[in-house]
Amino acid sequence: MDPEKIIDGLLRELSSELKVMAKAKEVNEKEVHSRIVKNLCESLGVFFNMASEMLSFDSDDDLEREDIPF
């Protein structure tokens, strides 16, 4: 599956869940939605950490291939 589609889906779910949580009246209901939001954020974090690691590998490779001017 395409990581961009997964991230877009997680972001849509997160946005939707935040709207539902804002409308919740009872504390128990807000707690349930806050746990869902936390899980969605952690899932997004996995993808962002993976992307960050991949970018750091790419930048290291670029430094080795190019001459540093100083």
C-alpha positions as CSV (number, residue, x, y, z in Angstrom):
1,M,0.0,0.0,0.0
2,D,1.1,3.5,-0.8
3,P,2.5,5.3,2.3
4,E,1.1,8.7,1.1
5,K,-2.4,7.2,1.0
6,I,-2.0,5.8,4.5
7,I,-0.8,9.1,5.9
8,D,-3.6,11.0,4.1
9,G,-6.1,8.5,5.6
10,L,-4.7,8.9,9.1
11,L,-4.8,12.7,8.8
12,R,-8.4,12.6,7.6
13,E,-9.3,10.3,10.5
14,L,-7.5,12.5,13.0
15,S,-9.2,15.6,11.8
16,S,-12.6,13.9,11.9
17,E,-11.9,12.5,15.4
18,L,-10.9,15.9,16.7
19,K,-14.1,17.4,15.5
20,V,-16.1,14.7,17.2
21,M,-14.1,15.1,20.4
22,A,-14.8,18.8,20.4
23,K,-18.5,18.2,20.3
24,A,-18.5,15.6,23.0
25,K,-20.2,16.6,26.2
26,E,-19.4,13.9,28.8
27,V,-15.9,13.3,30.2
28,N,-16.0,9.6,29.4
29,E,-16.8,10.3,25.8
30,K,-14.0,12.8,25.6
31,E,-11.6,10.3,27.1
32,V,-12.5,7.7,24.5
33,H,-11.9,10.1,21.7
34,S,-8.7,11.4,23.2
35,R,-7.3,7.8,23.2
36,I,-8.3,7.5,19.6
37,V,-6.5,10.8,18.8
38,K,-3.4,9.6,20.7
39,N,-3.3,6.3,18.7
40,L,-3.7,8.1,15.4
41,C,-0.9,10.6,16.3
42,E,1.4,7.7,17.3
43,S,0.6,6.0,14.0
44,L,1.5,9.1,12.1
45,G,4.6,9.4,14.1
46,V,5.8,6.0,12.8
47,F,5.5,7.2,9.2
48,F,7.1,10.6,9.9
49,N,10.0,8.9,11.8
50,M,10.5,6.5,8.9
51,A,10.5,9.4,6.4
52,S,13.0,11.3,8.5
53,E,15.3,8.3,8.7
54,M,15.1,7.8,4.9
55,L,15.9,11.5,4.3
56,S,18.9,11.3,6.6
57,F,20.2,8.4,4.7
58,D,19.7,10.2,1.4
59,S,21.5,13.4,2.6
60,D,24.4,11.3,3.9
61,D,24.8,9.7,0.5
62,D,24.7,13.1,-1.2
63,L,27.5,14.4,1.0
64,E,29.7,11.5,0.1
65,R,29.2,12.0,-3.6
66,E,29.8,15.7,-3.7
67,D,32.9,17.6,-2.9
68,I,32.5,19.9,0.1
69,P,33.7,23.4,-0.9
70,F,35.3,24.2,2.5
